[in-house]
Each structure stands twice: as structure tokens, then as C-alpha cells.
Amino acid sequence: FFGRSWSTSRAPILRKGVALLAHARRPIRAMPVHVGSAVLVTGDTYEKKAKLIAIGGGHWCKQLKGWIFPEDKREQVVAAMGDDISEEQVSHVVKPSVDANATLLVSRHKKATLVTGETIKVKTQLSLLKGSWNKALTGWIFPAGSKDAVLELLRQDPTNQVEDDFDDAEPVGPAAEAGAEAGAAPA
């Protein structure tokens, strides 16, 4: 070590790079991610700070300049805010699009509801309905049972052309196979 220059003694470490580091030998683990809805309280909350802290489960978010609480604390937050909050601010009803003029197709995908077409024009409404963009399907996916809510929201804008292809889609699974066998002609 003492006989070599710094560059030659460190060369093997630099060439192999990360492989020689102890932390690189450990397997990489994915971090758990939770995506859910929350309640955000913004504005002048200084006078209500003690009440908000007493609710528990919430915390101050410096970037958003507001208090964040889990969705299950919504009623307690509304009660703590009292007269400082209006009914419009409490409700989380999704407002329909205005003059979007979108052509959309609502259909079944496995057990979910799929919305395809000119979805970029109603992107905000679809995301507020808790839909998620599926790049492979080039459409928005919603949980099973949300078909009626999706159709109702999209049809509230009279400029949208919404086609319901839900009933035309063939069911998938064992029930569909049993129905196909029962309807088949005897041999």
C-alpha cells in the first residue's frame, strides 16, 4: 500500500464501483406505498390548532400549508372547524365537465369498469372519481360496481357522447363457460 500511488491502490475499487460496497450486496426491497384519500384543511387554522391536534391522526404539511387527516376523521375535522367551514367545502362531490365535447366508451374489463376514448378532456373528473389511468388499456379503470356513478357523471355534460358498451361485453370466467355450454346445440 505504501509503495503505490493513490490512483493505483484505489483503481480496483473504483473499477468495480458499487459491487464492492457493503450496502450494494443487500437485496433491494421495495418500499410499501399507501395511496388513499385524506382530508386537507388549509387557510387560517391558527385559532383551531388545539382542536385539530386533539383530534389525533393528523399532521401539519409545510408544503401544502395545511393539516392532513385520514378520511375516517372527516366528521371530527368538520366538527372542530365549526362555523368556519361551509357545506360546499365539506362535500367532496365531483363536478361534471363543462363543454368537454368528449366521445367516450364505458365498458367492462374483467371485473372493473373501463373508460376509453377522448378521456383527456374529462381527466380531472375521472381522477376525482378515484379512477386510475391504465397505459396498456389506454383508458381509465374503476373498481367493480362504479359503472353507474361513472356513466352518471359523464352524461351530466350534454356535449359528451357516452356509449355504454357494458352489457355487450361478454362475461368472463366459469359462469360464462357454464352459460355457453347450456346454450350450445346438442350433438
Contacts in CASP RR format, 6 or more apart in sequence:
PFRMAT RR
TARGET T0000
AUTHOR 0000-0000-0000
METHOD contacts of the structure
MODEL  1
FFGRSWSTSRAPILRKGVALLAHARRPIRAMPVHVGSAVLVTGDTYEKKA
KLIAIGGGHWCKQLKGWIFPEDKREQVVAAMGDDISEEQVSHVVKPSVDA
NATLLVSRHKKATLVTGETIKVKTQLSLLKGSWNKALTGWIFPAGSKDAV
LELLRQDPTNQVEDDFDDAEPVGPAAEAGAEAGAAPA
1 9 0 8 1.000
13 20 0 8 1.000
18 24 0 8 1.000
36 71 0 8 1.000
37 71 0 8 1.000
37 130 0 8 1.000
38 68 0 8 1.000
38 69 0 8 1.000
38 70 0 8 1.000
38 71 0 8 1.000
39 68 0 8 1.000
39 69 0 8 1.000
39 70 0 8 1.000
39 71 0 8 1.000
39 73 0 8 1.000
39 74 0 8 1.000
39 77 0 8 1.000
40 61 0 8 1.000
40 64 0 8 1.000
40 66 0 8 1.000
40 67 0 8 1.000
40 68 0 8 1.000
41 52 0 8 1.000
41 66 0 8 1.000
41 67 0 8 1.000
41 68 0 8 1.000
41 69 0 8 1.000
41 77 0 8 1.000
41 81 0 8 1.000
42 64 0 8 1.000
42 65 0 8 1.000
42 66 0 8 1.000
42 67 0 8 1.000
43 65 0 8 1.000
43 66 0 8 1.000
45 52 0 8 1.000
45 66 0 8 1.000
45 67 0 8 1.000
48 80 0 8 1.000
48 81 0 8 1.000
48 84 0 8 1.000
51 80 0 8 1.000
52 58 0 8 1.000
52 67 0 8 1.000
52 77 0 8 1.000
52 80 0 8 1.000
54 80 0 8 1.000
55 69 0 8 1.000
55 73 0 8 1.000
55 76 0 8 1.000
55 77 0 8 1.000
55 80 0 8 1.000
56 69 0 8 1.000
56 73 0 8 1.000
57 69 0 8 1.000
57 70 0 8 1.000
57 73 0 8 1.000
58 67 0 8 1.000
58 68 0 8 1.000
58 69 0 8 1.000
58 70 0 8 1.000
58 73 0 8 1.000
59 67 0 8 1.000
59 68 0 8 1.000
60 66 0 8 1.000
60 67 0 8 1.000
60 68 0 8 1.000
61 67 0 8 1.000
61 68 0 8 1.000
67 77 0 8 1.000
69 76 0 8 1.000
69 77 0 8 1.000
74 90 0 8 1.000
78 85 0 8 1.000
78 90 0 8 1.000
94 125 0 8 1.000
94 128 0 8 1.000
94 129 0 8 1.000
94 153 0 8 1.000
95 125 0 8 1.000
96 125 0 8 1.000
96 153 0 8 1.000
96 154 0 8 1.000
96 156 0 8 1.000
96 157 0 8 1.000
97 121 0 8 1.000
97 122 0 8 1.000
97 124 0 8 1.000
97 125 0 8 1.000
97 154 0 8 1.000
97 156 0 8 1.000
97 157 0 8 1.000
97 160 0 8 1.000
98 157 0 8 1.000
99 157 0 8 1.000
99 159 0 8 1.000
100 121 0 8 1.000
100 122 0 8 1.000
100 157 0 8 1.000
100 159 0 8 1.000
100 160 0 8 1.000
101 121 0 8 1.000
101 159 0 8 1.000
101 160 0 8 1.000
102 117 0 8 1.000
102 118 0 8 1.000
102 119 0 8 1.000
102 121 0 8 1.000
102 122 0 8 1.000
102 154 0 8 1.000
102 157 0 8 1.000
102 159 0 8 1.000
102 160 0 8 1.000
102 161 0 8 1.000
103 117 0 8 1.000
103 118 0 8 1.000
103 160 0 8 1.000
103 161 0 8 1.000
104 115 0 8 1.000
104 116 0 8 1.000
104 117 0 8 1.000
104 118 0 8 1.000
104 119 0 8 1.000
104 122 0 8 1.000
104 154 0 8 1.000
104 160 0 8 1.000
104 161 0 8 1.000
104 162 0 8 1.000
104 163 0 8 1.000
105 115 0 8 1.000
105 116 0 8 1.000
105 117 0 8 1.000
105 162 0 8 1.000
105 163 0 8 1.000
105 165 0 8 1.000
106 113 0 8 1.000
106 114 0 8 1.000
106 115 0 8 1.000
106 147 0 8 1.000
106 150 0 8 1.000
106 151 0 8 1.000
106 154 0 8 1.000
106 162 0 8 1.000
106 163 0 8 1.000
106 164 0 8 1.000
106 165 0 8 1.000
106 166 0 8 1.000
107 113 0 8 1.000
107 114 0 8 1.000
107 116 0 8 1.000
107 165 0 8 1.000
107 166 0 8 1.000
107 168 0 8 1.000
107 169 0 8 1.000
108 114 0 8 1.000
108 165 0 8 1.000
108 166 0 8 1.000
108 169 0 8 1.000
108 171 0 8 1.000
109 137 0 8 1.000
109 141 0 8 1.000
110 172 0 8 1.000
111 144 0 8 1.000
112 141 0 8 1.000
112 142 0 8 1.000
112 143 0 8 1.000
112 144 0 8 1.000
113 141 0 8 1.000
113 142 0 8 1.000
113 143 0 8 1.000
113 144 0 8 1.000
113 145 0 8 1.000
113 146 0 8 1.000
113 147 0 8 1.000
113 150 0 8 1.000
113 166 0 8 1.000
114 134 0 8 1.000
114 137 0 8 1.000
114 139 0 8 1.000
114 140 0 8 1.000
114 141 0 8 1.000
114 142 0 8 1.000
115 126 0 8 1.000
115 139 0 8 1.000
115 140 0 8 1.000
115 142 0 8 1.000
115 150 0 8 1.000
115 154 0 8 1.000
116 137 0 8 1.000
116 138 0 8 1.000
116 139 0 8 1.000
116 140 0 8 1.000
117 139 0 8 1.000
119 126 0 8 1.000
119 139 0 8 1.000
119 140 0 8 1.000
122 154 0 8 1.000
122 157 0 8 1.000
122 160 0 8 1.000
125 153 0 8 1.000
125 154 0 8 1.000
126 140 0 8 1.000
126 150 0 8 1.000
129 142 0 8 1.000
129 146 0 8 1.000
129 149 0 8 1.000
129 150 0 8 1.000
129 153 0 8 1.000
130 142 0 8 1.000
130 143 0 8 1.000
130 146 0 8 1.000
131 140 0 8 1.000
131 141 0 8 1.000
131 142 0 8 1.000
132 140 0 8 1.000
132 141 0 8 1.000
133 139 0 8 1.000
133 140 0 8 1.000
133 141 0 8 1.000
134 140 0 8 1.000
134 141 0 8 1.000
142 150 0 8 1.000
147 166 0 8 1.000
151 162 0 8 1.000
151 164 0 8 1.000
154 160 0 8 1.000
154 162 0 8 1.000
155 162 0 8 1.000
170 176 0 8 1.000
END
